[in-house]
């Protein structure tokens, strides 16, 4: 049922991922180069010097009340689902050794605890 749309969904997800990565790079570059006090104050900016498309999308969407919440929900859900997919697909590796795999009815409890910890950290990052 979803097979004909796999390429379109993949292109959309790739575009969204590249947009998120580009936004993070732009924000980090802006903070590193244009922060007045640098590391001592946590790279706080007085005024943004570099245009950030994702930030401006969320700011402009905030003028239309539920739209900004919808965009942020979609963005947060996408990051959460990608994190879950990565944990399930690749498991947990330590250097080049495969430690734990997440599989239906065969995951060890340690793998589930590590997965829960990583998902908690993801949620913590998304809410801060």
For each residue, the residues with C-beta under 8 A, 3 or more apart:
1:
2: 5 6 9
3: 6
4:
5: 2 8 9
6: 2 3 9 10
7: 10 11
8: 5 11 12
9: 2 5 6 12 13
10: 6 7 13 14
11: 7 8 14 15
12: 8 9 15 16
13: 9 10 16 17 78
14: 10 11 17 18
15: 11 12 18 19
16: 12 13 19 20 78
17: 13 14 20 21 82
18: 14 15 21 22
19: 15 16 22 23 53 54
20: 16 17 23 24 54 75 79
21: 17 18 24 25
22: 18 19 25 26 53 54
23: 19 20 26 27 52 53 54 55
24: 20 21 27 28
25: 21 22 28 29
26: 22 23 29 30 50 51 52
27: 23 24 30 31 52 55
28: 24 25 31 32
29: 25 26 32 33 50
30: 26 27 33 34 45 48 49 50 52
31: 27 28 34 35 43 45
32: 28 29 35 43
33: 29 30 49
34: 30 31 45 49 50
35: 31 32 38 41 43 44 45
36: 41 44 46
37: 40 41 44
38: 35 41 43
39: 42 43
40: 37
41: 35 36 37 38 44
42: 39
43: 31 32 35 38 39
44: 35 36 37 41
45: 30 31 34 35 48 49
46: 36
47:
48: 30 45 51 52 55
49: 30 33 34 45
50: 26 29 30 34
51: 26 48 56
52: 23 26 27 30 48 55 56
53: 19 22 23 56 57
54: 19 20 22 23 57 58
55: 23 27 48 52 58 59
56: 51 52 53 59 60
57: 53 54 60 61 71
58: 54 55 61 62 68 71 72
59: 55 56 62
60: 56 57 63
61: 57 58 64 67 68 70 71
62: 58 59 65 67 68
63: 60
64: 61 67 68
65: 62 68 69
66: 69 70
67: 61 62 64 70 71
68: 58 61 62 64 65 71 72
69: 65 66 72 73
70: 61 66 67 73 74
71: 57 58 61 67 68 74 75
72: 58 68 69 75 76
73: 69 70 76 77
74: 70 71 77 78
75: 20 71 72 78 79
76: 72 73 79 80 126
77: 73 74 80 81
78: 13 16 74 75 81 82
79: 20 75 76 82 83 122 126
80: 76 77 83 84 119 122 123 126
81: 77 78 84 85
82: 17 78 79 85 86
83: 79 80 86 87 118 119 122
84: 80 81 87 88 119
85: 81 82 88 89
86: 82 83 89 90
87: 83 84 90 91 92 102 115 118 119
88: 84 85 91 102
89: 85 86
90: 86 87 93
91: 87 88 98 99 100 101 102 111
92: 87 98 99 100 101 111 114 115
93: 90 96 97 98 99
94: 97 99
95:
96: 93
97: 93 94
98: 91 92 93 101
99: 91 92 93 94 111
100: 91 92 107 108 110 111 114
101: 91 92 98 106 107 111
102: 87 88 91 107 111 112 115
103: 106 107
104: 107
105:
106: 101 103
107: 100 101 102 103 104 111 112
108: 100 111 112
109: 112 113
110: 100 113 114
111: 91 92 99 100 101 102 107 108 114 115
112: 102 107 108 109 115 116
113: 109 110 116 117
114: 92 100 110 111 117 118
115: 87 92 102 111 112 118 119
116: 112 113 119 120
117: 113 114 120 121
118: 83 87 114 115 121 122
119: 80 83 84 87 115 116 122 123
120: 116 117 123 124
121: 117 118 124 125
122: 79 80 83 118 119 125 126
123: 80 119 120 126 127
124: 120 121 127 128
125: 121 122 128
126: 76 79 80 122 123
127: 123 124
128: 124 125
